[in-house]
Amino acid sequence: MRMDFATIGGIVAGLFVVGLAIVMSGAVAVFFNMPSFLIVVGGAAAATVLRFPVDDVANAVVTGARTAFFDHARSAGDLLEELRGLAQIARRQGPMGLERAPVSDPFLARGKQMIADGLASDHLRAQLTRERELEIKRLVDGEKIFRAIGEAAPAFGMIGTIVGLVKMLSTMDDPSTIGPAMAIALLTTLYGALIAYVLALPIADKLASKLDVQETNLSLIIDGLCQVAERRSPDAITDMLIVYLPEKARGAFASAAA
């Protein structure tokens, strides 16, 4: 597991640009307002919990953040190479030989152990398919919840703006209250936009893109392990699974495999 520097770099770059503009304005302190922050963060959290069960929110936030900020997935080509190696071991040593075979992917490791334990191909496919559906559901839930946060944050930013404007208009006779009221009015909009467009929505989109990759990889692993369980040759497995590879990688992989 390695850090996904594209996600981290994008968030850091977005916050840096905004922070640099604030610093260059020469009035850093005025951009920090606790009531504004509480309206946006507390309101977005409350709205998200109202839409989803609390346990689902907690699990999805953890799973979603871990998936967005860390790159867990191997490439389809790497997985196919590992499946070829497992096929060679299964044909030479039988299913028991797979127990000590090293693999890099946890899902692949579970399926390999099932073969070593003597699970038939049809039962293997059914079990791994259920696990794939649960894994995909966790990612989908994470995407939904981060997208819900991204939708709620600007809305509560607007609510905070209205609160600030109402407070300002109700105390126009006291000039000393106009500044703090305007700060709440404008900063809630800023906070809502930052949370939505620098954090929540980009993470939701990142989860959506990784979900597609993960679903493809899990399907490749299931098809490949079923072929390994049936003692198919590495070349036959390659011919079947090479469709999972990107078009540009197929020719090079086929040449390397040959």
Contacts in CASP RR format, 6 or more apart in sequence:
PFRMAT RR
TARGET T0000
AUTHOR 0000-0000-0000
METHOD contacts of the structure
MODEL  1
MRMDFATIGGIVAGLFVVGLAIVMSGAVAVFFNMPSFLIVVGGAAAATVL
RFPVDDVANAVVTGARTAFFDHARSAGDLLEELRGLAQIARRQGPMGLER
APVSDPFLARGKQMIADGLASDHLRAQLTRERELEIKRLVDGEKIFRAIG
EAAPAFGMIGTIVGLVKMLSTMDDPSTIGPAMAIALLTTLYGALIAYVLA
LPIADKLASKLDVQETNLSLIIDGLCQVAERRSPDAITDMLIVYLPEKAR
GAFASAAA
1 70 0 8 1.000
1 71 0 8 1.000
1 72 0 8 1.000
2 70 0 8 1.000
2 71 0 8 1.000
3 69 0 8 1.000
3 70 0 8 1.000
3 71 0 8 1.000
4 68 0 8 1.000
4 69 0 8 1.000
4 70 0 8 1.000
4 71 0 8 1.000
4 206 0 8 1.000
7 68 0 8 1.000
7 69 0 8 1.000
7 202 0 8 1.000
7 203 0 8 1.000
7 206 0 8 1.000
8 69 0 8 1.000
10 202 0 8 1.000
11 198 0 8 1.000
11 199 0 8 1.000
11 202 0 8 1.000
14 198 0 8 1.000
15 194 0 8 1.000
15 198 0 8 1.000
18 194 0 8 1.000
18 198 0 8 1.000
22 28 0 8 1.000
22 31 0 8 1.000
30 183 0 8 1.000
31 187 0 8 1.000
31 190 0 8 1.000
33 183 0 8 1.000
33 184 0 8 1.000
33 187 0 8 1.000
35 184 0 8 1.000
36 160 0 8 1.000
36 183 0 8 1.000
36 184 0 8 1.000
36 187 0 8 1.000
36 188 0 8 1.000
36 190 0 8 1.000
36 191 0 8 1.000
37 187 0 8 1.000
37 191 0 8 1.000
39 156 0 8 1.000
39 157 0 8 1.000
39 159 0 8 1.000
39 160 0 8 1.000
39 163 0 8 1.000
39 184 0 8 1.000
39 188 0 8 1.000
40 153 0 8 1.000
40 156 0 8 1.000
40 157 0 8 1.000
40 160 0 8 1.000
40 188 0 8 1.000
40 191 0 8 1.000
40 192 0 8 1.000
40 195 0 8 1.000
41 191 0 8 1.000
41 195 0 8 1.000
42 156 0 8 1.000
43 152 0 8 1.000
43 156 0 8 1.000
44 149 0 8 1.000
44 150 0 8 1.000
44 152 0 8 1.000
44 153 0 8 1.000
44 156 0 8 1.000
44 192 0 8 1.000
44 195 0 8 1.000
45 149 0 8 1.000
47 148 0 8 1.000
47 152 0 8 1.000
47 155 0 8 1.000
47 156 0 8 1.000
48 57 0 8 1.000
48 145 0 8 1.000
48 148 0 8 1.000
48 149 0 8 1.000
48 152 0 8 1.000
49 57 0 8 1.000
51 148 0 8 1.000
52 60 0 8 1.000
52 141 0 8 1.000
52 144 0 8 1.000
52 145 0 8 1.000
52 148 0 8 1.000
56 141 0 8 1.000
56 145 0 8 1.000
57 145 0 8 1.000
59 138 0 8 1.000
59 141 0 8 1.000
60 138 0 8 1.000
60 141 0 8 1.000
60 142 0 8 1.000
60 144 0 8 1.000
60 145 0 8 1.000
60 146 0 8 1.000
61 142 0 8 1.000
61 145 0 8 1.000
61 146 0 8 1.000
63 138 0 8 1.000
63 139 0 8 1.000
63 141 0 8 1.000
63 142 0 8 1.000
64 139 0 8 1.000
64 142 0 8 1.000
64 143 0 8 1.000
64 146 0 8 1.000
64 203 0 8 1.000
64 207 0 8 1.000
65 203 0 8 1.000
67 139 0 8 1.000
67 207 0 8 1.000
67 210 0 8 1.000
68 203 0 8 1.000
68 206 0 8 1.000
68 207 0 8 1.000
68 210 0 8 1.000
73 210 0 8 1.000
73 213 0 8 1.000
73 214 0 8 1.000
73 217 0 8 1.000
74 82 0 8 1.000
74 104 0 8 1.000
74 105 0 8 1.000
74 217 0 8 1.000
76 216 0 8 1.000
76 217 0 8 1.000
76 220 0 8 1.000
76 244 0 8 1.000
76 245 0 8 1.000
76 246 0 8 1.000
76 249 0 8 1.000
77 245 0 8 1.000
77 249 0 8 1.000
77 253 0 8 1.000
78 104 0 8 1.000
79 105 0 8 1.000
79 108 0 8 1.000
79 217 0 8 1.000
79 220 0 8 1.000
79 221 0 8 1.000
80 220 0 8 1.000
80 237 0 8 1.000
80 238 0 8 1.000
80 241 0 8 1.000
80 242 0 8 1.000
80 244 0 8 1.000
80 245 0 8 1.000
80 253 0 8 1.000
82 103 0 8 1.000
82 104 0 8 1.000
82 105 0 8 1.000
82 108 0 8 1.000
83 108 0 8 1.000
83 220 0 8 1.000
83 221 0 8 1.000
83 224 0 8 1.000
83 225 0 8 1.000
83 227 0 8 1.000
83 228 0 8 1.000
83 237 0 8 1.000
83 241 0 8 1.000
84 234 0 8 1.000
84 237 0 8 1.000
84 238 0 8 1.000
84 257 0 8 1.000
85 101 0 8 1.000
85 234 0 8 1.000
86 98 0 8 1.000
86 101 0 8 1.000
86 103 0 8 1.000
86 112 0 8 1.000
86 225 0 8 1.000
86 228 0 8 1.000
87 227 0 8 1.000
87 228 0 8 1.000
87 232 0 8 1.000
87 233 0 8 1.000
87 234 0 8 1.000
87 237 0 8 1.000
88 234 0 8 1.000
89 97 0 8 1.000
89 98 0 8 1.000
89 101 0 8 1.000
90 97 0 8 1.000
90 98 0 8 1.000
90 115 0 8 1.000
90 228 0 8 1.000
90 229 0 8 1.000
90 231 0 8 1.000
91 231 0 8 1.000
91 233 0 8 1.000
94 231 0 8 1.000
95 115 0 8 1.000
95 116 0 8 1.000
95 118 0 8 1.000
95 229 0 8 1.000
96 116 0 8 1.000
97 116 0 8 1.000
98 112 0 8 1.000
98 113 0 8 1.000
98 115 0 8 1.000
98 116 0 8 1.000
98 228 0 8 1.000
99 113 0 8 1.000
99 116 0 8 1.000
101 112 0 8 1.000
103 109 0 8 1.000
103 112 0 8 1.000
105 217 0 8 1.000
105 221 0 8 1.000
107 128 0 8 1.000
107 131 0 8 1.000
107 132 0 8 1.000
107 135 0 8 1.000
107 218 0 8 1.000
107 221 0 8 1.000
108 221 0 8 1.000
108 225 0 8 1.000
110 128 0 8 1.000
110 131 0 8 1.000
111 124 0 8 1.000
111 128 0 8 1.000
111 221 0 8 1.000
111 225 0 8 1.000
112 225 0 8 1.000
112 228 0 8 1.000
114 124 0 8 1.000
114 127 0 8 1.000
114 128 0 8 1.000
114 225 0 8 1.000
115 124 0 8 1.000
115 225 0 8 1.000
115 228 0 8 1.000
115 229 0 8 1.000
119 127 0 8 1.000
119 229 0 8 1.000
120 229 0 8 1.000
121 226 0 8 1.000
121 229 0 8 1.000
121 230 0 8 1.000
124 225 0 8 1.000
124 226 0 8 1.000
124 229 0 8 1.000
125 222 0 8 1.000
125 226 0 8 1.000
128 218 0 8 1.000
128 221 0 8 1.000
128 222 0 8 1.000
128 225 0 8 1.000
129 222 0 8 1.000
132 215 0 8 1.000
132 218 0 8 1.000
132 219 0 8 1.000
132 222 0 8 1.000
135 214 0 8 1.000
135 218 0 8 1.000
136 211 0 8 1.000
136 214 0 8 1.000
136 215 0 8 1.000
136 218 0 8 1.000
139 207 0 8 1.000
139 210 0 8 1.000
139 211 0 8 1.000
139 214 0 8 1.000
140 211 0 8 1.000
142 204 0 8 1.000
142 207 0 8 1.000
143 204 0 8 1.000
143 207 0 8 1.000
143 208 0 8 1.000
143 211 0 8 1.000
144 204 0 8 1.000
146 200 0 8 1.000
146 201 0 8 1.000
146 203 0 8 1.000
146 204 0 8 1.000
146 207 0 8 1.000
147 200 0 8 1.000
147 201 0 8 1.000
147 204 0 8 1.000
149 195 0 8 1.000
149 196 0 8 1.000
149 200 0 8 1.000
150 195 0 8 1.000
150 196 0 8 1.000
150 199 0 8 1.000
150 200 0 8 1.000
150 201 0 8 1.000
150 204 0 8 1.000
151 196 0 8 1.000
153 191 0 8 1.000
153 192 0 8 1.000
153 193 0 8 1.000
153 195 0 8 1.000
153 196 0 8 1.000
153 200 0 8 1.000
154 189 0 8 1.000
154 192 0 8 1.000
154 193 0 8 1.000
154 196 0 8 1.000
156 188 0 8 1.000
156 192 0 8 1.000
157 188 0 8 1.000
157 189 0 8 1.000
157 191 0 8 1.000
157 192 0 8 1.000
157 193 0 8 1.000
158 188 0 8 1.000
158 189 0 8 1.000
159 188 0 8 1.000
160 184 0 8 1.000
160 185 0 8 1.000
160 188 0 8 1.000
160 189 0 8 1.000
161 184 0 8 1.000
161 185 0 8 1.000
161 186 0 8 1.000
161 188 0 8 1.000
161 189 0 8 1.000
162 185 0 8 1.000
163 184 0 8 1.000
163 185 0 8 1.000
163 188 0 8 1.000
164 181 0 8 1.000
164 182 0 8 1.000
164 184 0 8 1.000
164 185 0 8 1.000
164 188 0 8 1.000
165 181 0 8 1.000
165 185 0 8 1.000
167 177 0 8 1.000
167 181 0 8 1.000
167 184 0 8 1.000
168 177 0 8 1.000
168 178 0 8 1.000
168 179 0 8 1.000
168 181 0 8 1.000
168 182 0 8 1.000
168 185 0 8 1.000
171 177 0 8 1.000
171 178 0 8 1.000
171 181 0 8 1.000
172 178 0 8 1.000
216 244 0 8 1.000
217 244 0 8 1.000
219 244 0 8 1.000
220 241 0 8 1.000
220 244 0 8 1.000
223 240 0 8 1.000
223 241 0 8 1.000
224 237 0 8 1.000
224 240 0 8 1.000
224 241 0 8 1.000
227 236 0 8 1.000
227 237 0 8 1.000
227 240 0 8 1.000
227 241 0 8 1.000
228 237 0 8 1.000
232 240 0 8 1.000
234 257 0 8 1.000
235 257 0 8 1.000
238 253 0 8 1.000
238 254 0 8 1.000
238 257 0 8 1.000
242 250 0 8 1.000
242 253 0 8 1.000
242 254 0 8 1.000
245 253 0 8 1.000
END
